[in-house]
């Protein structure tokens, strides 16, 4: 028997040496000849362990005094390696090469591609559990087919029809804040990060699935647990078959996956009938006769993305306005001019809220929910003068590009909404919080509309400043969020 085993082991050894030694060496030499270098790689893990270590150490230290210069904390590996090797450098995730690219022309070319040269990078089996086989993780024809089905749900006219529901949910939140104020004092502290997660969860539940936050509360809680495990998986090299081992984390992953799927299945069954003839997300999927498992996967995606993006956008916007009182006053004056002191904003008001829009865009620039975007090359290509081999992942660190002084000027780390005023433009590849091109986030209009309505209504009813207990610690956990919450001091406006 051992006569058969030895040749097999020999062939496996050759294969491993080729994959982890010879091919990476050849690729490194190929890039080095073009002046592209990077950190030394570990034979098996590449630079994955270094990235985890750098991020872990960065998260131990808050930013004091408060500053919007956050790249060193959110993407410390990019900060360190770009300083040492230049803005274009090569690093490794296992045996897979990753090329850091930050110039807007290259980013535009990659993200606007419609030829299939640059494709989305698939999730490993451990991180896929958060989204299932939903739109975020699909590629190629399957992605195009699903996107075509779901796009009508998020067209601007339909989103405008949801504004009254968004306003009602926001009003309920603000009523609760007023009750809290009466119980405490004229000024009270609130962690708005938690509040906005409940708000966004309620909105996505009602307008997309015809349910409520309370019905889906358990799903959101489970997804937040799952997000921590997914964040670890994204930064680790996946070993084939590892997910089947009965480790504590794997057992927890399986439990969360099963419980989320079961909860969603019950929710779909409970609300499916009343959504059959509606034009919300669940109604569209039912009308297309999607299989129940496909519907569950899309629900996972939109429950998570619909909550996280908007909640974090609102959190950072409120923190920025609490820090920059002059812009809070400008925004409030605009809202009162357009909507008055008490009238709830309607869909016709949204385009007139120019200052609010500028503030939200500047928030997305400084604190983009997605810290980076990756794309995989499917063939040998030339990009900005570089010959890039097939199989290379193009790493585009959104947070670094959005803070680049060469792109945005010397005040790139300062809050200045004027840079998004109507008479100023920006390079398409320099500002991409929702992506650009064919794969741009399908829910961006909903996120912006929801944020405009909520921010306008908050400004009508409350003034706010930063609480002394707030600790500025932006952290990447799938999306960019405050590590220790967002404590704000609120005061009801009396007209």
Buried (B, 14 or more C-beta within 10 A) or exposed (E): EEEEEEEEEEEEEEEEEEEBEEBBEEBBEBBEEEEBBBBEBBEEBBBBBBBBEBBEEBBEEBBEEEEBEBBBBBBBBBBBBBEEBBBBBBBBBBBBBBBBBBBBBBBBBBBBBEEEBBBBBEBBBBBBBBBBBBBBBBBEEEBEEBBEBBEEBBEEEBBBEBBEBBBEBBBEBBEEBEEEBEEEEEBBBBBBBEBBBBBBBBBBBBBBBBBBBEBBBBBBBBBBBBBEBBBBBBBBBBEEEBBEEEEEBBEBBBEBBEBBBEBBBEBBEEBBEEBEEBEBBBBBBBBEEBEBEBBBBBBBBBBBBBBBBBBBBBBBBBBBBBBBEEBBEBBBEBBBEBBEEEEBBEBEBBEBBBBBBBBBBBBBBBBBBBBBBBBBBEEEBEBEEBEBBEBBBBBBBBBBBBBBEEBBEEEBBBBBBEBBBEEEEBBBBBBBBBBBBEBEBBBBBBBBBBBBBBBBBBBBBBBBBBBEEBBBBBBBBBBBBBBBBBBBBBBBEEE
